[in-house]
Amino acid sequence: MLGSGLGVQVQRQLLPTVAVHRPANSRPVDPEAYELYLKGRYAFNQRSRESLQQSVDYFKQALAKQPDYAAAYAGLADAYNLTAFYGFDPTLETWSQAKIASNKALQLDDSLAAAHAALAYTEFTSQEDWATAEKEFRRALELDDNYVPAHQWFALYLAATGRMDESLNQTRYAQKLDPLSAAVRNRRCLHVLLRS
């Protein structure tokens, strides 16, 4: 127990005020829409047929609350992309829905890395336009180098184009950013298998 006779002094140092940069086109987010968006991202990260459908439902609910919510459109694009990629939609219509959603997100907020990554993933996995895919992946990473899915999906793209060293570097960086991500761990295991 510290007594007053010990002469303990506490010094504090205040950090300088940091200005938070918000893009000029960023809009306030409705708290209920944001909560639905977070639920959508949680369901999306489960990566099952049911959870991807659930994530679509959550993102649509968020957009019903706030129709100009760019991040919810990007999330919707991601859910549609993986639904098609995992073969949960035999018609593959979800790829066109993903492209519509990612373009809408970009129309609302061109500075949103998730929207650029979603469009890149659509262009790559649907084999529409790989040159655009690479350009969009690079733009996503330029906007937010900490956005794990952009690194993860760019790694997949690079592997598909035969650039295995670059792909592995992207996967390693994604794993460094999110060491607990099962999706990133699975991608790293795939690299090991491909190299053996």
N, C-alpha and C positions, 0 to 999 in steps of 0.2 A: 504494500500500500504506500502510495506516495504521500508524503507529508509536505506541508507548506515550508518546512525548514530545509528541505533539500535543495531548494533553489532551482528547480527544474524549469527550464524555459522552453517554450515551444515556438519555433519560428515557422512561418508559413510563407510560401512564395506563390503568388498568383501567376498563372499563365496568361500571356496576352490573349486578348479576345480574338477569336478566329472567325473570319467572315465565311459563312457557308455559301458556296456558289450554287445557285439554283438556275437552271436554264430559263431563259426569258419566256418560253412557252409552257413552263410547268404550271399546272393548275392545282388548287387545293384539292385534297382527296377526302371524300365523304368517309367518316370512320367506319360505317357499316360496310361500305364497298371495300374498304381496305381489309377489314376482317374476312370478308368473303374471298378476297384475293389471296390472303394468307392461307385460308383453308384450301383454296384451289391449288396453291403451290405445294402444300403438304400432301394432298391427294396425288398430285402429279408425280411427286418424288417416290411414291410407292410403286409405280410402274406396272401395275396389273391392269387387265382389261377393265375391271370394275372401277378401280381407282382413277384411271384416266377418264372414264366417262363421268365419274363424280367430279373430277377437276373441271371438265368442260361445263358441267352444271353450275359449279361455284363461280367460274369466271363469267358465265352468262348472267348469273344473279348479280354479280358485282357491276356488270355493264348495265343491267336494268336499273340499278341504283344510281350509277354515274356513267352515262353514255360516252363521255369524253375521257375515259380512264385508259390511257395508252398502255399502261403496264398490264391491265386485265386483257386487252387485246393481244398483247405479246404472249401472255400466259395461255390464252386460248389457242393461239397459233402453235405453241409448244405442245399442248395436249393433242391437237389434231395431228401434228407431225409424228409424234410417237405412236399414236393410234394406227396410223398408216404404216410406219416403219416396222412395228411389231407384228403386223399382219392382222390386226384386230378389225380392220375394215377391208373386206375383200374387194369392194368396189373402188377403193383408193380415192374416193371423193374427198376424204378428209385432207388430202394434200392440196386440193384447190381451195378448200375452206381455210387451211393454214395460210396459204398465200394471201387470201383476202384479209384475214385477221392481221397478219404481219404488216401488210400494206396500210391498213387502217391505223395500226399503232404508229407507224412511221409518219403517216399524214398528221396525226395528232402531236407527235413528239419525235422529231428526227434525231434527237440527241439520246434516245433510249437504246442502250447497247442490246438489251434483250430483244428488241424489235428487229434490229439488224441481224442478230444471231438467228432468230427464228426464220427470217426470210432466207438467210444463207442456207440453213438446214433444209428448208423446203426446196430451194433451187438445186441443192446437191442431191438429196435423197430421192427426189422425184425425177432426177436426171434431166431437168429442164435446161439449166444454164450454169455450168460449173465455173465459168469465168466470173459470173456475177456472184456466185456463192463465195468464191475466195475473196473477192472485193468486199463483200458484206461481212464475212468473218473478220477480216482485217479492220474494217471500220468499227465493228463491235468492240474489238480488243483495244482499239485506239481510244474509244469513248470510255471504256471501263475494263482495265486490265485485270480486275479482280472478279469478273463475271465468269464463274466456273463453267457453266454450260458452253459458253463460247469457246473456251480452251478445249473442252472435252469433245465437242462436235467438230471443231477445226482439226483436232487430232484424227478423227475418223475420216474426214475429207482428205487430209494429207496422206494417210495410209492408203486410201483408195487411189490416190494419184502416184503411189509408189515412193513417196518421200518419207520413208520410215523413221529416219533420224529426227526429222522435224516433228513428225507425229509423236514420237516418244517424248520429245522435249515438251510439247504441249500437254501431254498426259501427265508428265512429272509435275509440271507447274500447276495443273488443276489439282493434283493430289496434294501438293504443298498448300494450296489455298483451302482445300476442304478434305483433310485426311480421313474423315469419317464417311464420305460419300461412297455408297455401294456402287453407284453407276461409274464413278471414276476408278474405283478399285477394279471393277470388272474390265474396264478398258485397259488398265495396266496389265492385268492377267492375259488379256488377248495379245498384247505386245510381246509378252514373254513366250506365248505359244507360237506366234508367228516367226519369232527369231530362232526357235529351237528346231 
